[in-house]
Amino acid sequence: MNEAVFKASSPMDLAMPLQQAYAEALAEGRGFRLVLPDLECGEFNVSLGSIGGEAIDLRVEGEGGRPATLRGISMSLVGRNIRLRNLILRGARTPASALAVQTVDSFVGERLGFIGICRHDSMSNDPIVQISAMGPRDRNASAVLRECWFLANEGEGFSAVLSNPRTGRAHIRHLLVERCAFLGNRTTVCLDPWFTRKLELNGLFVLENDVDQWLRLRSPMVEVTVSDSFLSCAGTLVEFLTGPDVARNDFPPVASNGCRFMGAAPVSPEDIAGCEGVTGASLPTPADWNDVIRLCQRPPDRDALEALLRG
């Protein structure tokens, strides 16, 4: 790939030097790759690309073999094909999303951590992580989140951990969330796949006792499958949002295969088809997450997580 590479060495590099390097790549029609070490800022948003401007391929990655930890940093990325890997966003306080991605063709996020983030504007509906498609109606994007952690984040007002809001005429045709962990988040809802046509959840570990709903479905056009996953939730597992134009019967059930569901009430096959039923009460929320955070330097392991959280 013909791309420009910018390696940051300090928080100061993320201001004017980064923007100048990106502008040069954009003018030359090249892709752009940002390489980041461990960094700590007060509150800083890394912004690459702009709505209405020309979109180029973007890659943002941590330096070295382990995920780089970015403290106090949030990101806004707009591009054609976006790749984000080996990064942990930790402890950011932001009125908007900690990660906002708008892509023309595709987004892939691998080995990402979102830990202890506070989205603090009570008047905002922004999620902790936002992935959306941009462009014309017939140019719909795909997205993948693989081996990611969403741990102890919180949002004021209405907030989701992960959402796909509409930002143009396009939508996410396929969102794959694979081998990810959702743990101890304090938001209204965990997953809100609004302008998505297919949501595929595979190999998840979920412990959510402080969200009202784990999955909220606003549109019957969203096809949802969940497989080979462990889901423990004290609130509602699936909420189907009805209104004047959409009745409950318009929604197909979520399709499941090889999952364990734990919660306060039995799982209805009208909500989740193929479920094996509740295997017991939801797991308790631990007093602190330090032992879990130490596991975040490697991909989520469901057996190790369950053993640790069960004590």
Secondary structure, DSSP 8 states (H G I E B T S, - for coil): --EEEEE--SGGGGTHHHHHHHHHHHHHT-EEEEEE-SEEEEEEEEEE--TTS----EEEEESSSS-EEEEEEEEEEEEEEEEEEEEEEES-EESS-SEEEEEEEEEEEEEEEEES-EE--TT----SEEEEE-S-TT--EEEEEES-EEES-EESSS-EEEE----SS--EEEEEEES-EEES-BSSEEEE-TTBSEEEEES-EEEESS-SEEEEE--TT-EEEEES-EEEESSEEEEE--BTTB-GGGS--EEEES-EEEESS---TTTEET---B-SS-----S--HHHHHGGGS---HHHHHHHHH-
